[in-house]
Amino acid sequence: MTRTNASIDRRWLPLNALRAFEGVAKHLSFTAAANALLISQSALSRHVIALEKLIGAQLFERRPHTLVLTKAGQHLLPAVMKSFDRLEFALDDIRNEGATGVRTLRVQMPPSFAVHMAVPILRDFRRAAAEVEIDLVSSPYGVGPALSDVDVAVVYSKPTVTDLVTDLLWPVRLGLLCHPAVAARYAGKSLAEFIECNELVHVRIADLPRHHCWSQFARQASLNSLNVERGLVFDTAVLAVQYALSGEGIALVDTYLFGDYIRTGRLVRPFDDSLDDGFGYYLTTHPEALSDTAIALFRSWLIERFGTLSGNASPAIHLAISNE
């Protein structure tokens, strides 16, 4: 298809075609989408074809017995869904004449963050904003960009330049945590001796070597002879910490995330050495979503909450945003 550089005038936005595209993309089937939208399959196909001609790009790859979104389709779908959602919410607000309605936010959190912090966070937020429901989802390994169909996301990542509004909740510092009995058993040993005497507990980070964190820690501490390839590897920090709580091994994890275990004495830090490998927990939001009252409320509430917990007057660092 031939692309043109001309902008599409909003007066001629093909709303029916966009609704047809959304239906097909959700069901990945023209037949199912036509049934859901109560129109004929031929009419649905004409809408999608007209939209593809308008933008000069194919939206679906038509394979035997299935459909697959192309790169263009993947780019368009979240924008269409969010736009229709906001129109629906605005129309409902007007129709209900200001009556309090329930708004559902789809929020993404990394697994360890979700397991360890989601309950108190969402409980307290619901008390402060009962009109906002939360649909919580998690991402594999908790690393990487937000899913395309979420309103707000907490991501475990290094600083990146994207078109998203990104606020740093806190920079991650990894420290050695173990059961108090393990620390007592090897009290008086040097850092190198302590590590050598214990089983290493690793946390897998997507797209990085299995023993990345311990390798970085050993390099920083000049423990060049340390064998970091031994021990167990877990998909999440929560599982690694649960193993340490059982009285086995030493885990290299975020001491802020698991600070409650340290404060209550369930885990201890036998050494003050820590590792800052550039990762942090970031809150990401689409710029156009900040006009959504519920999203703006959740974002400001979460930033304020972590400012209080960490004792920082200004906890959120707003990164310079631009397109790559």
Order of alpha helices (4+ residues) and beta strands (2+ residues): alpha-alpha-alpha-beta-beta-alpha-beta-alpha-beta-beta-beta-beta-alpha-alpha-beta-alpha-beta-alpha-beta-alpha-beta-beta-alpha
